[in-house]
Amino acid sequence: MTRSSPRAVHIVDATKGPLVGDGRFQRMMPFALTATISLVIAIPSTSWARPAFAVAGSALAIVTIIMALVVPWIRTPRAAQLIPAFAFLVATLLLICASRHGIGSPFVTLTVLPLMWLALYENRSAVLVAALLAGLTLRFGVPSGTADSSALGFASTAVFVVCCAGMGITLHGLVADARQLAFALRDRQVALEDTASMLDALPERVSRYRVADHAISYCNAAWAAQYKVDAAEAIGRLLDEFLSEDELEGLHAQLALLGPDSPILVDKVARAVPDAPGQWLQWVDSYLVGPDGPEILSIGRDVTERQEAERKLAESEALFRDLADKSADVVWRVMTEPTPHFNYMSPSVENVLGYPPSYFVEDFNRMLDLLDDDGRRAVDRALHSDRALGRFDARFRHANSSIVVVETQTSLIEGGLQGVSRDVTELRQLQARTAALALRDPLTGLANRRLLEELLDADLARTQRGALPLAVAFLDLDAFKSVNDTHGHIAGDLVLCETAHRLLTIVRGADTVARLGGDEFVIVYEPNEASSRNLVQRIDQALSAPIHITPTTVVTCPASIGVADTRATGYNRDALLTAADEAMYNAKRAKRNAEARGIEPLTSTSPR
């Protein structure tokens, strides 16, 4: 069964008037026909006492009717649109005067038409002026001595004027109220149409249904397309007909919680769309009170991309956890709220520190208790700043009380910190040994040439600031080559180690003893110190003592010693070492010459 379309309703525009806009002829035609028919009936049946007034009134009435229909009033001001009404009123008053019947004239009734017309303009002043003009004409426009000049005629005129004015004002109010109501209905219809258009333009699925029976009262185009149904056909049908089992489960779960105290509720579970594999919707339901009882406004948003991203994230996290669980390095994550705590610790921590992951996950402070002071300060900075620490070493106490050096790399994440830690204890020990070898003689453990130069530069700078002398003793073992040739390199190494040991027992702890290579040694000391007095003589005596290679093999390796100090060379490292070296060779030559002449040589020093 089809319904006929409603007739168009044309509302009078208050800013333009009834003579303007759509439907002007429909509004004006009743007035024009009424006036024309009334004139056709009244004019022939009236006897005219004033023919000139009759002709003028008839002509003005006809012109007014034609003018109202033909003139384009849309181009005139609103006030000018009152002209036809007042012109027709004047025409009827001329005809009344022409008939000399006053209130008893059939044309009196025609004066009601312009009054009603003026009422459509909601202009009370115009209605009152027209009614007053009609009354004055009826009272004074009819010649004296006529039937209407009596008291009864006066009363009839007064009653006519009052009734016309009251009717016009009443009609004015009715028109105003009707217009406002029509405007309100039109605005509401436009708003509803705009709202429906906007909802149809949304990609979200929107529907509204009654709580009592789940009957659909509204759905937008996206919802209808989702369930492959025409929107108009879905109205009145039950929502349950369209939903999958998963969606029905979500529907009942939402309805169990929705109500006046909980008017808006988000379904936290994304629901698969029926007949659309891989597509997901998340529903937000709002509890409303409609004319037929409680209703639910349901909005479904496509969250397929988010669901896919969450799935990939979950797979990525599972892969990360699998890699972290199998990694030899310790992978961890710390969250700062509400208090610092580990939310992940890889199992490899037990191999590094001797404790299972749960030991630290249960209590974050247990990790801090194993750290040294520098490590605790580093962790505190990381937790209370917005910058990662980068790569740093921390020292932990192992469960077996040993010290473990852990290299850690950190990075900031939302709400916390994550990092990877690696046991580098053996690596750091190897690096320390390598660094020591770079600066120490591997055989004797004494400083090598590189370390000697660094220490000598520091001592020269220090003593120069204090205007103190600094001395260098250069030693060369006299019989070392013969020991190597006679007893082998192992015996030679034993001699070098014993020489280093004897030198270290003689000098102060602040003095430097170095081996430059071969059988050459250097001692840096302050000659004015009391403990350095007769240092060269004590060195000569110590090195002249026999060295036991084996219980049956004894060798002697005295040294030629040359000494130089800053009082003669200045505070220059190369000049000081060169002067001591020259003094040592001078001492060696003197010793050889003395041995050739059978005289005991003296140790040489550089001139002051």
Residue pairs with C-beta under 8 A, 6 or more apart in sequence:
8 22
8 23
9 182
10 21
10 22
10 23
10 26
10 27
11 179
11 182
11 183
11 186
12 18
12 21
12 27
12 120
12 175
12 179
13 20
13 21
14 122
14 179
15 78
16 74
16 78
17 73
17 78
17 81
17 120
17 121
18 24
18 27
18 28
18 81
18 117
18 120
18 121
19 28
19 68
19 73
19 74
19 81
19 84
20 73
20 74
20 81
21 74
24 73
25 69
27 120
28 68
28 69
31 68
31 113
31 116
31 117
32 65
32 68
32 69
34 113
35 61
35 65
35 88
35 110
35 113
36 65
38 106
38 109
38 110
38 113
39 58
39 61
39 62
39 110
41 106
42 95
42 106
42 107
42 110
43 54
43 58
43 95
45 106
46 54
46 95
46 98
46 99
46 101
46 105
46 106
46 107
47 99
48 54
48 98
48 99
49 98
49 99
49 100
49 143
50 97
50 98
50 100
51 98
52 98
53 94
53 95
53 97
53 98
54 94
54 95
54 98
54 99
56 94
57 91
57 92
57 93
57 94
57 95
57 97
57 98
57 107
58 91
58 95
60 87
60 88
60 90
60 91
60 94
61 88
61 91
61 92
61 95
63 87
64 84
64 87
64 88
64 91
65 88
67 84
67 87
68 84
73 80
73 81
78 121
81 121
82 118
82 121
82 123
82 126
84 117
85 114
85 117
85 118
85 126
85 130
86 114
86 118
86 126
86 130
88 110
88 113
88 114
88 117
89 111
89 114
89 115
89 130
89 133
89 134
92 107
92 108
92 110
92 111
92 113
92 114
93 111
93 133
93 134
93 137
93 138
93 141
95 105
95 107
95 110
96 102
96 105
96 107
96 108
96 111
96 137
96 138
96 141
96 142
97 137
97 141
97 142
99 105
99 107
100 142
100 143
100 146
101 142
101 146
101 147
101 148
102 138
102 142
102 146
102 147
102 148
102 149
102 153
102 156
102 157
103 138
103 148
103 153
103 156
103 157
103 160
104 147
104 148
104 156
108 138
108 160
111 134
111 164
112 164
112 167
114 130
115 127
115 130
115 131
115 134
115 164
115 167
115 168
115 171
116 167
116 168
116 171
118 126
118 127
118 130
118 168
119 127
119 168
119 169
119 171
119 172
119 175
120 171
120 175
122 172
122 175
122 176
122 179
123 172
124 169
124 172
127 165
127 168
127 169
127 172
128 165
128 168
128 169
130 164
130 168
131 161
131 164
131 165
131 168
132 161
132 165
134 160
134 161
134 164
135 157
135 158
135 160
135 161
135 164
138 148
138 157
138 160
138 161
139 154
139 157
142 148
142 149
142 153
146 153
147 153
148 156
148 157
196 220
199 206
199 220
200 220
200 221
200 222
202 220
202 222
203 222
203 302
204 222
204 299
204 300
204 301
204 302
205 219
205 220
205 222
205 223
205 226
205 281
205 298
205 299
205 300
205 301
206 218
206 219
206 220
206 222
206 223
206 297
206 298
206 299
206 300
207 216
207 218
207 219
207 220
207 223
207 239
207 297
207 298
208 216
208 217
208 218
208 219
208 288
208 295
208 296
208 297
208 298
209 215
209 216
209 217
209 239
209 295
209 296
209 298
210 217
210 290
210 292
210 293
210 294
210 295
211 255
211 293
211 294
211 295
211 296
212 292
212 293
212 294
213 238
214 238
214 239
214 240
215 236
215 237
215 238
215 239
216 234
216 235
216 236
216 237
216 238
216 239
217 235
217 236
217 290
217 292
217 295
218 235
219 231
219 234
219 235
220 231
221 231
223 231
223 234
223 300
224 230
224 231
224 234
226 273
226 300
227 234
227 242
228 275
229 242
234 242
239 251
240 248
240 251
243 251
243 274
244 271
244 272
244 274
246 271
246 272
247 271
247 274
250 267
250 269
250 271
250 283
253 267
254 265
254 267
254 283
254 285
254 296
255 296
257 265
258 265
258 285
258 287
258 296
259 287
260 287
262 287
263 286
263 287
263 288
264 284
264 285
264 286
264 287
265 284
265 285
266 282
266 283
266 284
267 282
267 283
267 284
267 285
269 282
270 280
270 281
270 282
270 303
270 306
270 307
271 280
271 281
271 282
271 283
272 279
272 280
273 279
273 280
273 281
278 304
278 308
279 302
279 304
280 302
280 303
280 304
280 307
281 300
281 301
281 302
281 303
282 300
282 301
282 303
283 298
283 299
283 300
283 301
284 298
284 299
284 300
284 301
285 296
285 297
285 298
285 299
286 296
286 297
286 298
286 299
287 294
287 296
288 294
288 295
288 296
288 297
289 295
321 344
324 331
324 344
324 346
325 346
325 347
327 346
327 348
327 420
328 348
328 351
328 422
329 346
329 348
329 420
329 421
329 422
330 345
330 346
330 348
330 349
330 352
330 406
330 420
330 421
330 422
331 344
331 345
331 346
331 348
331 418
331 419
331 420
332 342
332 344
332 345
332 346
332 349
332 360
332 418
332 419
332 420
332 421
333 342
333 343
333 344
333 413
333 416
333 417
333 418
334 340
334 341
334 342
334 343
334 364
334 383
334 416
334 417
334 418
335 341
335 343
335 415
335 416
336 383
336 415
336 416
336 417
337 415
339 364
340 364
340 383
341 361
341 364
342 360
342 361
342 364
342 367
343 361
343 416
344 361
345 357
345 360
345 361
346 357
347 356
347 357
349 355
349 356
349 357
349 360
350 356
350 357
351 423
352 396
352 404
352 406
352 421
352 423
353 370
353 396
353 398
353 399
353 404
354 398
354 399
354 400
355 366
355 399
359 366
360 366
360 367
368 376
368 379
370 396
370 397
371 379
371 394
371 395
371 396
372 394
372 395
372 396
374 394
374 395
375 394
375 395
375 396
378 389
378 392
378 394
381 389
382 388
382 389
382 410
382 417
383 417
386 412
387 412
388 410
388 411
388 412
388 417
389 408
389 410
390 409
390 410
391 407
391 408
391 409
392 407
392 408
393 405
393 406
393 407
393 408
393 424
393 428
394 405
394 406
394 408
394 421
395 403
395 404
395 405
395 406
396 403
396 404
396 406
397 403
397 404
398 404
403 425
404 423
404 425
405 423
405 424
405 425
405 428
406 421
406 422
406 423
406 424
407 421
407 422
407 424
408 419
408 420
408 421
408 422
409 419
409 420
409 421
410 417
410 418
410 419
411 417
411 418
411 419
438 450
439 447
439 448
439 450
439 451
439 454
440 446
440 447
440 448
440 451
441 447
441 448
441 500
441 514
441 515
443 493
443 496
443 497
443 515
444 496
444 497
444 499
444 500
444 515
445 500
446 500
446 504
446 513
446 514
446 515
446 521
447 455
447 512
447 513
447 514
447 515
448 514
448 515
448 516
449 514
449 516
449 517
451 514
452 512
452 514
452 516
452 522
452 524
453 573
455 512
455 524
456 472
456 512
456 524
456 573
456 576
456 577
457 573
459 470
459 512
459 524
460 470
460 566
460 571
460 572
460 573
460 576
461 571
463 469
463 470
463 526
463 566
463 571
464 566
464 571
468 526
468 528
469 526
469 527
469 528
469 565
469 566
469 567
470 524
470 525
470 526
470 527
470 565
470 566
470 571
470 576
471 524
471 525
471 526
471 527
471 532
471 563
471 564
471 565
471 566
472 522
472 523
472 524
472 563
472 564
472 565
472 576
472 577
472 579
472 580
473 522
473 523
473 525
473 535
473 536
473 539
473 561
473 562
473 563
473 580
474 520
474 521
474 522
474 561
474 562
474 563
474 564
474 577
474 580
474 581
474 583
474 584
475 503
475 520
475 521
475 522
475 523
475 539
475 543
475 559
475 560
475 561
475 584
476 519
476 520
476 521
476 559
476 560
476 584
476 588
477 495
477 499
477 519
477 543
477 557
477 558
477 559
478 557
478 558
478 559
478 560
478 588
478 591
479 555
479 556
479 557
479 558
480 492
480 495
480 496
480 518
480 519
480 557
481 519
483 491
483 492
483 495
483 555
483 557
484 491
484 492
487 549
487 553
487 555
491 549
491 553
491 555
494 547
494 549
495 547
495 549
495 555
495 557
496 515
496 519
498 547
499 519
499 521
499 543
499 557
499 559
500 513
500 515
500 521
502 542
502 543
502 545
503 513
503 521
503 523
503 539
503 542
504 513
505 542
506 535
506 538
506 539
506 542
507 513
507 523
507 525
507 535
508 525
508 529
508 531
508 532
510 526
511 523
511 524
511 525
511 526
511 532
512 522
512 523
512 524
512 525
513 521
513 522
513 523
514 521
514 522
514 523
514 524
515 521
515 522
516 522
519 557
521 559
522 577
522 580
523 535
523 539
525 532
525 535
526 532
527 535
527 565
536 561
536 563
536 603
536 605
537 603
539 559
539 561
540 558
540 559
540 561
540 603
543 557
543 558
543 559
544 556
544 558
545 556
546 554
546 555
546 556
547 554
547 555
547 556
547 557
548 554
549 555
560 584
560 585
560 587
560 588
560 591
560 603
561 584
561 587
561 603
561 604
562 580
562 581
562 582
562 583
562 584
562 585
562 586
562 587
562 604
562 605
562 606
563 580
563 583
563 603
563 604
563 605
563 606
564 576
564 577
564 579
564 580
564 582
564 583
564 605
564 606
565 576
565 606
565 608
566 576
567 608
568 579
568 606
568 607
568 608
569 575
569 576
569 579
569 606
570 576
579 606
580 606
582 606
583 604
583 605
583 606
584 604
586 604
587 601
587 602
587 603
587 604
590 601
590 602
590 604
591 601
593 601
594 600
594 601
595 601
